[in-house]
Amino acid sequence: MRTLNLTVTVFAFVQGGIALAQQGDTGATIEPTPIEKVLDANPEPDGKAYRIEILLKEGTRVAYRIPPSEAAKIADGMSKAAIAGGQDMEVATIVSGMIIQIDSKGKAVILTPRSQSGVLEPLAIPISGAKLLVRALKTKIAEAQATAAKQQKRP
């Protein structure tokens, strides 16, 4: 019996607003299918995988259950610049304020940072990871304060 290996690849092109998904079995020529919209992307209730639901350009809806290790690879790939000259882009912005809300389903905390140049891209933190984020922030704040204290003591 032949086993179907599913391959998921997602590309984002910032300038054209185009995203593509492809699936197929190993060794076959794969034609990318444009993605119309991401309908949902959240962790599974059991916390062992992530689920992403996508509406394809031709109207087909697909859903993928992705293990955390693969989701991390996708997130890493999607965080890289997809435009020419992306390596010269600014990597950090000083945030002057932040709006904190919850989504309508109560599944995520929405952080909308502001800088001097205006409102930045909102971030959705799943409720399942919110406490972990707060813990990490407290740790990093303490590290930053310790580093700043060392810098002030030096002549």
Phi, psi and omega in degrees: 000132182277132180263131179274122175263123182266127179245127179244126176227130180238129178242143175235127176248109188298313186293317183271350182065031185251138173229145182232147174232149176217148176214154180172178178267159185300137176091345180274153174287131186247127175262125179294146177246126180295142177264128177282314185195146171272117184278322183200144177210102184212161174290150175292153180303328180283350177075009184260356181199171175245149179238130177235129177248131186232141172258117181279162184304322182277007175099355180284136175259133177230153177227138178237138174256117189242127177293153183308321181297322179284324178298323179296321178295318180296314180299320179297316179295320182287341180278350179276146181297136180251018180238156179299138179080013183299334181291341180268001183287156177294136183257348180211148177230137176283124182270125181263347179190170181206137173260130181241123181225175170243154178286167185296337180267353181073023182261349184209154171262129181257120178255123178242096182284152175237145173232182179297335181273357177129193181283136180262175180300128178292152178241135176253119179255115179302142181306323181298336180252000185295316180295323178296320178296316180298317179298315180296319178298316179300318179297314181292325177296316178298318178297317180295319179295320178295318179296317179296321179296320178296320181295324180289330181285335179286140179286000000 
